[in-house]
Amino acid sequence: MVIARNPDPESTLPYLLWVPVDGGRVFRSKETWPRTKAVFCYPLERGDWPAEPDVLERVTLRSCVRRGAAIDLVADRGREARSQIVFTRARGRPMVFWQAPRTRKQARPDVRIPTARAAGLADLRITVDSRERYAYKFTGQQVSTQVAALPVGDYGLLLDGVLSAAVERKSVADLASSVLNGTLRFALGELAALPRGAVVIEDRYSAVFKLPFVKAGVLTEALAELQVRYPNVPMVFCETRTLAEEWTFRFLGACRVLLEQQAMLDADVPSGADASAGAAVDPPVATPSATAAAAATVPTATVRAWAQREGLDVAPTGRVSGEVRRAYLAAHPAGG
């Protein structure tokens, strides 16, 4: 791997990286190594590497392997040997972060993922959307998976062949991109139409404030507005991908138990025909809103004339109080 100085004086990323993978990948970089925090990089074309680079360091690598959305690097040295270049997208353009074990550990809680069954289910089956890239494997969990095209969400629960619950997975960068381009609003609307739906984010909420090229205030305001607009679709920040996978597993298990219980209760409720045949039916009760609506239909002059005859305190002109109108309705239940 070669680290050189960026010849573009107007760039805010002062360094260039040449990584020996895929025939050579070139990035602009904020730092020469992710020592204290994840380093923002920007991918370039291979031809953007200068013909005569101002080389700062040549790092001999023991390993340089592309694994899905990341490049794993192992330098041939004792310290600062391991790092990872992670690819994502935000606002319709590629974004790359270069991180080391030390910087990644800051967002990796020291927890042990439980392997108990979700909601005690021995036969939980999760449907993974066929368009989902780098899907959760639910390794170590007592669950089976199947791949199918889901109309909404990345992970779903099918009951009797019908999508009844779904979880949309987001990285923080994906979350920001979908908020700014409006696609998250439509996704939340579709999730809200299901019996149960949720969005899981693979990072801490604090990561929202650290995204480059995005004003944190704009993003957090938009997230708050969307959550209020769709209160039945929680957006859950889970710190890491592993914890987000665990939460998705537990959420869909709980959804299945609850929805199956509701279906059983609905099946026990007698139909309208059964109720009319044998069950006693209570007479309708006038609610306060219904009473107010009925009172509003009676002409004010009629109510005032009745109140004056009854000796009630009522003004000769203007509005009649709600108390007087309710008294009129009580004395005239049939509206006479």
N, C-alpha and C positions, 0 to 999 in steps of 0.2 A: 504494500500500500504506500502511495506517495502523497505527502502533504506539501502543498506549495502555497505561495502567496497569490491571492487573487489580483490579477493585473487591472481590474476595473476599479478605479478610485472612487466611483460613485456608489459602489455596492456596499450595503450594510453588513455583508458577510465577507470577512477579509481573507478567508482561506479557501483553497480548493483541495478536494480529496479525489484521488484516483484509486478505485477499488478493483482488484483483479477478479471480477466475477461477471458472467454474461458477456464475455469479450471485453470487459472494462467498463465500469460505471463511474461517472464523474458527478461530483456534488460541490456546491458552494457550502461553506460551513462557518458557523459562528466562532468555533473554537478548534484547536488542534487535537483535542481529546475530551471526552465527557467526564471530567474529573469531579466536578461538584454538582452538576445537574445535567439533565438531558439536553443535548445540543441540537438546535434547529439546523437542518440542512435543506438545500434546494437542489433537486435533480437537474442536470444539464445533459445536453447531447454529447455524444462521444467526441464530436469534432470541436467542442468548446474548450477542450484541454489545450493550453497554449503550446505552440511549437517549441518555445524555449522557456520552460517554466522556471520560476524562482523557487527552487526546491528548498523546503525547510527541514524535512525529515523523510527518510525512507524506512518504513517499518516492515521488517521481515515477518511474514505470517506463517504460522504452522498450519492454519486452517482458515479457509474462506469459503463458506457454503451458503447458498441461497435456500432458505426453508420457508416456503409460503410467502408471507408478507414481511419477511425479515431476512437480513444477511447476518450470519453469525461469524464473527471475526475472533481469531485467537492469535495474538502476537507472540513471536518467539523471544520472550523476555520474562524476567521474574515478576516485575510489577506492572500494573496497568496492562495486563495481557488480554483480558476478555472484554469484548464489547459487542454491541448489536445495533444494526441499522434497521429501523422499523419504518415501513411504508404505510401511508394512509392518504386520505383525500379530505380536503375542506374547501368550501366555496368553489367547487368545480375544478380544482387544480390539485396536483399531487403535493403532498407534504411528507417530509422525512424527518425522523428524529434519531439521533445517535446517542445511545445510552450504554452505560457500563453497569456491572452488578452493584456497585456502591450507590449509584444514583437510582437504580431501579428498586433497590431495597427500601428506599424511603417510602415507596407507595405499596410495599408488599407486607401486609400484616402477618405477624408470626402466629398463624392459626392453623389448626388441623381440621381439614374438611371432614365432616361426619359422613359415614357410609350407610346410615340407617335408611330404611325405606321412606319414601316421601309419603306422608300421611298414612303410613302403615300399608301401603298398596304393594302387593306382590307382582302385579301384572300391569304396571304403568307403562304406557306406550306413548312416546312423543314423536310427532311428525315434524321433520326438518324440511324447510322450504328448499326446493331443488335449485333455487338461484342463490342460496346462501354460500358464500365463500368462507373457507376456513371455519366450518361449522363446529359447534360443540360436539364432543364425542361422548360426554357423560361417563368417562372412564372411571371405574370403581363404584359407580352408582347402580342400584338395582332398578334398571330401566331398560327397555328396548326402544329402538328408534326405527323409523321408516322415512323414506325420502319421497316427497310429493310436492306439487306446485300448490302453495297456499295463496289464497286471495289477499291475505293481509298477515303481517308478522313473519318472523323468521322461524319460530318454534310454536307448534300448535298442539292442541288437544282435540281429537275427534271423538265425538260421542254419537254412536249410531250413524257414522259417516258424515256427520255435520260438524264443522269447525265451531267449537263452543268456547275456546279460550286460546289466546295467542300472546306471544311475547316478541316485541321488536327489540333487536340487539343493536347497540350503538357504541362506538368509541366516542371519546369526547370530540375529536375532530369531525367525525360523521355527524354527531349531534349538532355541532355548530353549523356545519354545511346545510343540514336539512332544515334547521331553524331559519337560516338566512334566505334559502331559496324557496321556502314555503312548503316543501314536501312533508315535513313533520306534521304540519297542521292537518293535511289530508290523511296521513297515516293514523293520527290520533282519532280523527273522525271515524275512520273505518274500525279501529279497535273499540271505540265507544259503542259501536253498533253490535258488538258481540256481547254475550253474557258476561264475560270477563276478559280483560286485556291489560297489558302493561308494557312499559318501555324500560329496559335495563341498560345502564351505562357502565362501561368497563373502566371506571376511574372514580376518583373522589370529586365532590362538587368543587373543591378548591381548584381543580385543574381547569375549570371553565375560565378562571381569572388569569390563566397563564398562557392562553392561546395567542400566538402571534397573528397579526393582521385582522384581529377581531376585537372590537371594543367590548370589554367585559360587561359594562353597563347595558349596552344594547342587547347582548345575549341573555343576561340574567332577567331583564325585564320581559323579553319575549318568552322565556321559559316559564316565568311566573304567570303571564297572561294565558299561556296555553294550558297550564295545570289548572287554573281557575275555570277556564272554558270547558275543560274535559276532566272534571274531578274524579270520575270513575275509572280513569286510566292513569294509575300512578307511574311517575318517572322516578326510578330508583337508582341511586349511585352506589356501586358495589366495589369500588376501590381497584379491583383487579379483574382480569378475565376469568380466573379460576372462581372467584367469589360470585361473579355474575352468572357463571354456568351453574353453580350450586343454587343460587337464588331462583333461577329459571326452573330448575328441577323441582324445587320445593313448591314454587308457586303453582306450577301446572298440576302437581299432585294434589295440592289443597283444592284447586279448582275442580278437579274431577270428583273428589269426595263431596264437596258442597253441591255441585250441580246434580249429581246423582241423588243426593238426599232431597233436593228440591223436586226432582222429577217424581220420586216416590210419594212425596207429600201431595203433589198435584194429582197423582193417580188416585189418591185416597179421597179427594174432594168429590162429592156427588155432582153429577151433571145437572143441568137445569130441569130436564125431564124427571130425574129421580127426585129432585127436591120438591117439585110440584106434586109428585105422586104421594109422598109420604111424610117428608120432613116438614116441620113447622117453619113457616117463614115469618120473620118479624116484620111489622109494618114499617114503611119508610119513615125516617126521622128527619125533620127539617133541620138542616145545619144552619149556623149563623149566616153563612154566605147566601144560602138559599132564601132565608128570611129577609135579608137585606135586599136581595134582588126583587122579591115579591113586593116589598114595601115601596121600592123605587118606582113601580109601575102604577101606583095609585096616584091620581092627580093631587097636587098640593092643596087646591081649593077644597076638595072633598074631605081631606084629612083635617084641614083647619076648621071647616064648618062642623064636623063631628066633634072635634076637641072643644070648640066653643059651647056646643050644646051640652057637653059633659062637664063643663066647668073647669077644664084643664087650662093651665097657663100656656098660652100660645100667642105669639105676636100677630097683630092684624095684617101685617104684610111681611114679605120676605120668606126665608126658608123655614121649614118646620123641622124640629129636632128629630133625630132618629128614635129617641125614646117615645115621642108622641106617635110616630109612624108605627112602631112596634105595638104600642097599645091599641092603635086602630086595627091592626091585623089580628091581634088577640081577640078583639071584640067582633071581628068579621072574618072568621076562619075560612069561609067560602068565598071571600072577596067581595061580599055584598055591602 
